[in-house]
C-alpha cells in the first residue's frame, strides 16, 4: 500500500468528559493534529512513566480491582499501560489541551477503555474471541474480495478467516511495539487477554488519513490490500473437467490446476450410497419406534426437521405456539435419546462409526478412562457384550444369554447397558466440546 508510508493515525472517539465545566454534547476527539510518523512505526508508549499522573494509575488500578479477579501484578501492569496510553492521547490532542480539562479527558478516555476491558473479560477467552472475530468480520466483509468477483457468503467467510489470521499477527506485533513489552510477550492471564482483544478492536478501527481529506479504518485498508492480492477468477469448462481429454490441446488444458481442484471437489462432494441407505434405515426405524410409542406429533416434527424448516415455519405448519413447540422439542429429544441409547443402539452407532468394536467412538485414552469409571458389574457386562459382538456366528448379542451368565434378568441387562451407552455418549460429547 503505497500511501501508507506517509499516512498518519487519528483516533476519533465520541466521549463525554466528566468535568461539569465541559459542554454536555459529545465531542469528536481528534488527538492527531500536526505531522506524525506512519502507523507502522508510531510508538504508543513514548512517554516515560514519571510523566504519567500516579493518581490516574491508582484510579484505574482500583476500578480494575473492583471489576476483575487476578493478581495485583497483572492488574497494575495493565493499569499502567492504559494510563500511559490515555496520557499520550491527551498530550497529542490540541483540542484537549486547549479545553483546559485535560484531567477530565484522561479519566473519561480511561473509563471508556476500561469498559471495553471488562466487557471482553466478562465474555471470557472463547466467547471474547468469537465476539472480536464477529465485529472485525462485519467491518471487512464487503472489502475482502475484489469488486468484480461474484463471491457467495461462504466464499467470503473463507477469505475472512485467512485474512484475519494474518491481521491478528500484525495486531500482536503492534501491541508489543506500542506498549514496550518483551518481543515474545503473549497475553496469558484473562485480564491480559481482554486487554489484547480490546486493543485489537481499537487498532482495527484506527482512522488512517488519506490524500484528499479522506480517512479510512485500518482494517478496511488491510482487507482491500488482501483482496488485491487474490488471484483473478478463471473460467472453466465443467464438461472438460468431467470428460477425458481428447487431443493434445485438451490434454494440456486438463492439466491446469483449476481443473484439478474442480475434480477433487467433485469427488469430495460425492455422497456414499451405503451411508445414505443406512441413514434412511435409521429414519424408518425411528418413525416405527415413535409410532409404537404413540408419538404422532413427534413424527410430524421429525418430517419437518428433515425438510430443514425453521422453527417459525414449523410453528405455522403444525399450528403451535412457541411454548408448545418447545415442549414438543423436549419430548422429541427424549425419545430420540431413548431410541439411540436403548431401543436400537447398534444401528445408530454403526451409522456414527462408533461401533462397540471401535470403542464406542472413543479414542484409546478416552476408552481407558471410560472403562475405569465403570463399576465391576458394568465392566463384566461390557466384556460379555464385546465377546458376543465379535462372535461371527451371532450378528446380534442375546440379552438372555448375558443375563443368564451374570445372574440378572434380561430387563435389567438392557437397563444397565443403556446406562453404559449413555455414559459413553457423555464422555465422547464432552471431549469434543473441550477440543
N, C-alpha and C positions, 0 to 999 in steps of 0.2 A: 504494500500500500504506500505509494509514493508520498502522499500528503502527510503521512504520519510523522515523518521526520521533522516537520515544522509545526505539528499540532500542539495545542495546549489543552489542559483539562480544566473544566469548570464543573462544580458540583452543586447544582441548584437544589435547594431543599425548602419546602413550604413549611416553615416553622414559626412558631409564635413565641417570642421571648417572654420570660416570666416577670420582667420588671413592669411596674404599674405606670412608669413614665413612657413606655413604648406604646405606639398606637395599637389598637386591638385587631386591626386587619392583618391577615397573613402577609408576610414579606417574602419575596422571592430572593433567595440568597445567592449572590454570585461572588464567591470569595476568590476570584481569579483575575483580578484586574492586572494589566501590565503583562510583560513578557515572562514566560516561564519555560523550563526545559520540556522536552517532549514527554509523552506519557510513559514511555518505556524506561526513562532514566530519572523520572522525578521522585525523590525520596519523600515519604510521608513524615517520618520521624526525624526531621532535620534539626529539631530544637534540642538543646541539652536539657537533661532532667531538671537542672537547677532553675531553668527558665519557666517551669510549669508551676502553677499555684498548687502547693501541697494541700490546701484546703479542698481544692477540686478533686484531687486524687482521693482524699479521705471521704468526701461526699459520695463519689462513685463507688468506692470500696464498701461503704455502709449500705448503699442501695443494693449492691450485688449480693452482699451477705444476707439481706432480708429476702431475696428472691430466689437464690440458688443454693445448692448444697455443694460443698467442695472444700479443699484445703485452702487455708488463708494465703499460702504462697501463690497458688494459681490465681485466686481472686485478685490479689494485689497486683500480680503481673498484668492481668487483663485490664484492671482499672488504670494502671499506669500508662499502658499503651493507648487507651481511649482518651485519657487526659491530655497526652501529648498530641494526639490527632486533632482534638477539638481546639486546643490552643493554637496549633499551626493554622487551622482553617480561619480562626478569628483574626490572627495576625495578618494573614494574606488578604483578607477582605477589606477593601477600602470603605465599603458601605457600613460594615460593622464597626470599624474603627471610628468612623465619623458619627455614628449614632450615640457614642458615649455610654453605651450599655454593653460593654464587652463581656463583663462577668455574667450578665443575664443571658447573653447569647451562648456563652460557653456551657452554662448549665442546661440551657434548652437543647443545644445540639447533643450534649452528653445524654440527656434523658431520652431523646429520640432514638439514639443508637442503643441505649440500654434496653429500651422496649423491644428492639429487634433482637438483641441477645437473648432476652428472657423468652421471647416467642419461639426461637429455634431451640432453646434449652428445654422448654416445656414439650415441644414436639419429640425431642429425643433424636438419636442418631439416624435410625431408619426413616421415620416419618419426616424428619427435618430435611434429609437429603432428597426425599421424594418431593417435598414442597418446593425446595430450591430448584430442583430439576424442572418441575412443572412451570414455575414462574419464568425461568430463563427460556424454556422451550416456547412459551406463549409469545415472548418478545421476538425470538429469532425464527419462528415458524415460517413466516412469509418471505424471509430473505435467504433461507437456507439452500434454495435451488435457483438456478438461472431462470430469468423471467420467461424465456421461451420454452422452458421444459414443462411438459404436461405431466406432472407427477401427482400421484394419489396420496392419500393421507398416510398410508403405511410406508410408502417410499420416503416421504418427508420425515417421518419419525425415525427411520433407519439413518438418514443423513444427520438428523439432530443428535442421535446417540453418538455417532462418530465425531461430530463437531464439538459437542460439549465435553467429551472425554479429553480432547486436546485443550479446550478452553480452561478446564479445571486445573490442568497442569500449569498453564500460564498464570492463573489466579494464585496458586500456591507459591509460585516463584515471586509474584508481585507482593504477596503478603510477607514473605521472608525479607524481601528487599526493603519495603516501606516501613516495616516495624523493627528493622535492625535485629532480627533474631538469627540464630545459627543457620548456616546454609542447608543443614539437614533437618531443620525443625519440622515436626509433624504434630498437628493437634491430636492429643490423646485423651485428655480429660473432657468430660461432657461440656463444660463451660468453654474450654478452648475450641472445641468443635463448633459450638454455637457462635463463637466469635468469628471463626473462619467462614462459616456459612453466611453470616451477616455481611462480612467483608466481601464475599463473593458476589452477593446480590448488589451491594453498593458499587463494587468495581465494575460489574457488568453494566450498570445504569449510568456510569460517568458520562458526561456530555463532552464530546470532542469537538472543538471549534474547527470548522472547515472554511475554505475561502468563500467569500460572498455572504458573510454574516449568517452562515448556516452552521448548525451543530447537529450531532447525531450521537446516539448511545454507543458505547464502546462495543457491546456485544453484537449490535447490529452491523457495525463496520467489520468485525471479525467474521460474522456469518456471511456477509457479502463477499469478503475475500475468499472464504472457504468455498462459496458457490462458484466463483470464477475459476477455481482450480478443478472443478468437477469435469470429467470428460464429456465431450459432446454426445448427443444422442445418436444412435446408429440404427439405420433402417435395416431390418432383417426379413427375408422371405421365410415365413414359417414352413411352407411346403418344402423348401430346400433343406430346412433343418430336419424335417421328418424323413424325407426320401433319401435313398442312397445316391451319392454323387455320380453323374454320368458325364464323362468327358473331362478333359484336363482343366478347363476353366471352372467347371462345377466342383471338381475335387479340390482345387485350390481355395475356392470360396468356402467350402465346407470345413476347412481347417481354421477358419477365423475364430478368435477367442469368443466373440459374441455368440456364434452358433453353438460352440461347445458349452457355454453357460446355459443356453436355452435347452439343449439336450439333457444336461444334468438336471435342470429344474423339471423338465417333463418326466424324467424317470423318478425324481424325488416325490412328485405330486401324484404318482400312480397309487391308487388305493388297493391294498391287498384284498383279493376276493375272500380269502379264508377269514380274515378279520371282520369283513362286512357280514359274512354268514353267521359268525359267532355272535356278533352284535345283535343281529336280527333275532337270533335264537334266544338271547337273554331278554330282549324286549318282549317276545312272545311268552316266555316263561313268567316274566314279571306280571304281564297282563293276566295270565291264568291264575297266578297267585293272588292278585288283587281281586279277581272275580270270586275266588274261593272265600276270601275274607269279607266279601260284600262291600267292597270299596269302589263303587262305580264312579264316584266323584274323583277319586284319585286316578282312575283310568283316563277320564276326560282331561284331567290336569296333565297327565303324562303325555297324552297325544298332542296337546297344545305346546308343551315344552319341547317336544321333538320337532315341532314346526318352528322353533326358535322365536316364539312370540314373546313380546314384552309383557311385564306384569299388568300394565294398564289394558292391553289388548285381551289378556286372559280374563280380567275382571269383566270386560264388556261382553265377551263371548259367553261366559258362564253365568253372568248376571250376579256377580259377587261384589260385596263391599270390600275395601282393603282389609278390614278386620277379619272378615270371613275367609278371604284368600290367605291371610297369614295363618289362620287356624288350619286350613287345608294343606298348606305347605308343611306345617309341623307334622300333621298326620301322614302325609305322603313320605316325608323324610323318615319317620318311624318305621313304616312298612318297608321302605327300600333297604334300610339298615338291617331289618329282621330278615328280609329275603336274601341279602348279600352275606350275612354272617351266620345264618341258621338254616334257612329253608333250602337254598341252592348255592352254598358257598363254593363248591367245586367248580361250577360253571363260571361264576363271577371271577374267581381267582385265575382260572385259565385265561379268561379274556384280558385280565390285568397283567398277565405274565407273572403272577405271584403264586404259582402252584406250591404245594407242600414240599415237593422235591426241590424247589427253588427257594426254600427257607421263607415261604410266605412273602416274598418280595423284599426281604431284609438283607442287608449286607452281612458279611461274616461277623464283624464286630457287633452289629445290632442284634444278630441272631444269638450270639453268645450271651449278651446282656439280657435279651428277652427270655432265654431259657432259664437263666439264673434266677429270675424273679418269679418263676412258676414254683408252686409247691410240689411235694413228692407225687401226689396223685395226678396232678396235671402233667408232670413230666412223664409219668408212666403212660398216661393216655396219649400224649404226643408221640412217644416211641411206638406204640401199637398202631396208631394211625399211619405213621411213616412206613412201618413194615407192611401193612396191608396195601398202601398205595403203591409200593414197589413190587408187590406180588403180580407177576404177569398174568396169572390165572384169574385175577379178580380186578375188574375195571373200577368197581365201587366198593369201598370198605363197608363191612357189615357191622352196624352198631350192636347187633345182638351178640355177635362173637366177642366183640370187645367187652361188652357188659358181662358176659359170662366169665371172661378171664379176670376182670377186675373185681367182680362181685357186685356190680351196680345194676340198676335197671336200665333198659335202653333209653328211657326218657331222661334219666339223669346223665347218661353219656352225652346225649345231644345238648343238654343244657350246659354241661361243663365244657364241652368242645366249643360251643358258641361263645363262652367266656374267653377261651383261649384265642379264638379268631378275633374277637373284639379288642383284646389286649394287643394283638399283633398289628391291627389296623391303627390303633392309637400310637404305637411305637413308630410305625412307618410314617404316619402323617406328621407326628411331632418332629421327627428327624428332618423331614422335608421342609417344614416351616423354619426350623433353626438354620438350615442351609441357605 
